[in-house]
Amino acid sequence: MAQLWVMDPVAAADRPWAILALGGDGHALRLDASPPVLDSKRGAQPLLVRAAGADGGEAWAVLAGAPAAALVNGLPVSVGIRVVADRDEIRVPGVGRFFFSTERLAGPEPFPAGREPVFCPRCRKAIESGSLAIRCPRCGVWHHHAAPGGADSAAEAMSCWTYTETCAMCDQPTALDAGFQWTPEGL
């Protein structure tokens, strides 16, 4: 799920950014409250809208009626539309800065069925369709949420994902409460 990082003018100085989940099909890029909320009124400009992506996923774009109505990474939305990518900055003059993010949080979900078997990189056993698994937000590799097989109840409760501090394939932290790894706070 995509998010939008927005600056909260009354937040603490050390954590001025709030993250808002993008749901629905579009949002007006206005902030009228603190803590920030996205305005779902579709008549205002500029808009952040969702569309089907080429790979079957979702894509988000900024729609702006005039080139100066919005800037993406410092460049005007000159043709009225600009697709945004992870960590793109969106500036709306007179409103503020936003950062678009596609980072996902790690969490258990049913493993989707596929044509070829997928093997957990930690225990090297197949991940069964429909079983709870965790997909690494950074590298995309699936891990068992609980170790497969065995009569030992302690082994059953151990998650291949949280077995060590990082993903078996990359340096993504495996704590389920690790939160987002990127924030605009350092910019």
N, C-alpha and C positions, 0 to 999 in steps of 0.2 A: 504494500500500500504506500502511496506517495504521501509526503508531508510537506508542509511549508513552515519554515522557521520565520518567525516574526518578532520584531523588537517590541518589548513591552516597556513603554516610557516610565512606568512607576515601579518596575521590578527592581530587585536589588542590583547594585552596580556590578557585582561579580557574576550574576546570572541574568543578563538583560534579555535573553532570547527565550521565547516560548515556542513549542512545536505544536502545530495543528494538523490533524489528520485530514487529508483531502478525500471527501466522500461526495457522492452525487456526480453530476455532470459538469458543474461549473460554479465558480465563485467570483464575485466582484472583488477586485483588489483594493478594498477599503478597510480601514480599521476604525471602528467607532466606539470601542469599549476597552476597558482594562480590567482583567486580563484580556488580551486580544481575542477576537472572534472573527471568523471569516463571514463576510456578508454574502448570502446566497441570492441576493437580488440580481437578476440577470440583465436588467436594463442599464445598469451603470457600466461605464468603461473605465479602465481596461478590465478584461476578464481573464481568468485562468480556466481553461476548459479541457475536459477529458475527451479523447478520441481513441478509437481502436488502433493499436500499434501494428506494424507490419508483421511482427512475429506472433500475433494473436494476443499479446499483452496489451497494456494500456499505454498511451502517450498523452502528455499534457502540453498545451500550447497557450501562449499569451496572445489575446486578441486586443488590438488597440486601434481605435478609430483614426488617430492622428499619430504620426511618427514620434512626436514629443510626449505622447501620453504615457509611454512606458519605455524603459531601457532594459535590455537583457545583457548582462556582462558589459555594461557601459555603452552598448550600441542600440540605437533607436530601432523600434519594431517598424521598419520602414515600409513594408508591404502589407501591414495590417495584421500579420500573424507570424509567430515565431515559436517553433517547438522548443521546449526546454528540456535540459538533461540534468542529471544528478549534480548538485552543488552549484547550479546556475544562480546568479544574483539577479533579482528583478527589482528595479527601482521605479517607483511611481512618484513623479514630482508632486510635492505638497502632501504626500501620504507617508512615504518611507521606503525602507528596504525590506526585501523578502529573500529567502534562500529556498529554492526548490530542492527536495531530497527524495531519493528513491530507496534509501537504506532501509532494510528490513531488520526487525529484531528477531533473534533466534527464539524459537518456541516450538513445542510439539504440535504436529499436525499429521493427519492420515497420509501415509505414503501413497502417491498416485501410481496407478497401474501403468506398466510400460511394456514394450515389446521385448526388451532384453532385461535380464536380471541385473539389479544394482547391488553391489556389495559394499557393506560398511567398511570404511578404511581403518577403523579401529580394531574390530574383531574379525573382519574379513568374511563374515557370513552374509548371506543374501538378506535383503530387507524385503519382507513380505508386503504385498499390496494391501493397503488398508491399515497396516500396523502403524503405531505412533512412531514418528521419526522426526529428526530435526535437520533442516537444510541450513548449512553454513551461510550466513548473510554475505560473507566476503567472497568465498570461492565457489559456493553453490553445491558442494559435495554433501550428500545425505549421510547421516549417522543414525544408528538405532537410538530411540529414546530410552529403551531399557534393553539390557543385554539379552539376546535370544537364547532359548533353550536352557536346560539344566534344571535339576530338582532343587537346588539351593535357593531359598527365597531371597537371600542377600544378593546373590548374583542376578536374580531376576529384577531386582530393584535398581541395580547399577546401570546408569545410562552411559552408553558409549560416547555420547556427546560431552558429558561433564566428567568423564573419567580422568582427564588431565585439564590443565588450565587453558589450553588452546586447542583449536581444531586439529585433527590429525593431518590435515593437508596445508594449513596456512597458520598465520599468527592471530586469527580471530579469537578473542576471549570466549570461553565456553560457559561462563556463569550466566544463568538464565535471567539474572537481574542486572546484567552488564550495561544495559542501556545503549544509546547510540554512540558509535565510535567517532563520528564526525559531528562537530557543531560549528557554527559561525563565530563563536565567542573569541577565538584567537585571531580573527581577521581585523 
